[in-house]
Amino acid sequence: MLRELPVLDLRMSLPAPDVEAASAVAALLADPIRAAILRLLRDGPVCVCEMAAALGARENNVSNHLARLRDAGLVRASRFGADTRRRYYERDDEACRRTLAALGEVLG
């Protein structure tokens, strides 16, 4: 038995959604090391040597990934206390919330 499907009015003037921010961050987080860095930083500031040890990666590789995350505004670097040799990285929680909201607009 064949069912007749309803005829729908085609909406040829639908506006294209703005997904540029969401797709940019999705591409950024598609790399497992960058995603792991953001997860590590969720618990507070961490230096590159600690991240490299935790991730089993070379420090220069972690630094390159941190540069991408810094350029995106998701992390920031600072020096703490008397230890001026090491830079510690931390998440920018407000930027992470905005990023999550952008992804939520696509997936929600």
C-alpha positions in Angstrom: 0.0 0.0 0.0 1.5 3.3 -1.0 1.1 6.3 1.3 0.8 9.7 -0.2 3.3 12.1 1.4 2.2 15.6 2.2 3.3 18.4 -0.1 5.5 20.9 1.7 6.0 24.5 0.7 9.7 24.8 -0.1 11.4 27.6 1.8 14.0 28.7 -0.7 14.8 31.9 1.2 16.0 30.3 4.4 18.9 32.4 5.8 22.2 30.5 6.2 23.1 30.2 9.9 26.3 31.8 11.1 28.5 28.8 12.2 31.9 30.3 11.6 32.8 30.6 15.3 31.6 27.1 16.1 33.4 25.5 13.1 36.6 27.3 13.9 36.7 26.1 17.5 35.6 22.6 16.4 38.6 22.5 14.1 40.8 23.7 16.9 39.6 21.1 19.3 39.7 18.3 16.8 43.4 17.8 17.7 43.6 15.5 20.7 46.6 17.3 22.2 44.8 20.7 22.2 41.6 19.1 23.7 43.7 17.4 26.4 45.5 20.7 27.2 42.2 22.5 27.7 41.1 19.6 30.0 44.3 19.7 32.0 43.9 23.4 32.4 40.4 23.0 33.8 41.9 22.2 37.2 44.2 25.3 37.3 47.4 26.6 35.9 50.0 24.2 34.5 53.5 24.7 33.0 54.5 23.4 29.7 56.9 20.8 31.2 54.0 19.4 33.3 51.7 19.2 30.3 54.4 17.5 28.2 54.9 14.9 30.8 51.2 14.3 31.3 50.6 14.0 27.6 53.7 12.1 26.6 54.6 14.8 24.1 57.7 17.0 23.6 57.6 20.4 25.2 58.1 22.3 21.9 55.1 20.4 20.4 52.9 21.3 23.5 54.1 24.9 23.1 53.0 25.0 19.5 49.6 23.8 20.5 49.4 26.3 23.3 50.2 29.1 20.8 47.2 28.1 18.7 44.9 28.0 21.8 46.4 31.4 22.9 45.7 32.9 19.5 42.1 31.7 19.8 41.9 33.4 23.2 41.1 30.2 25.1 44.3 30.2 27.2 46.6 32.8 28.7 50.1 32.6 30.1 51.6 34.2 33.2 54.4 33.8 35.6 53.7 33.0 39.3 55.6 34.0 42.4 59.3 33.7 42.5 59.4 31.1 39.7 60.1 33.6 36.8 61.7 30.9 34.6 58.5 29.0 33.8 55.3 30.3 32.2 52.1 28.8 33.5 49.1 28.5 31.3 45.5 28.7 32.4 42.1 28.6 30.6 40.2 31.8 30.0 36.9 30.5 31.5 34.8 33.3 30.0 36.2 32.5 26.5 35.5 28.8 27.1 31.9 29.6 28.0 31.4 31.7 24.8 33.0 28.8 22.8 30.7 26.3 24.4 27.7 28.6 23.7 28.8 28.8 20.0 28.9 25.0 19.8 25.6 24.8 21.6 24.0 27.0 18.9 24.9 24.3 16.3 24.3 21.2 18.4 21.5 22.4 20.7 
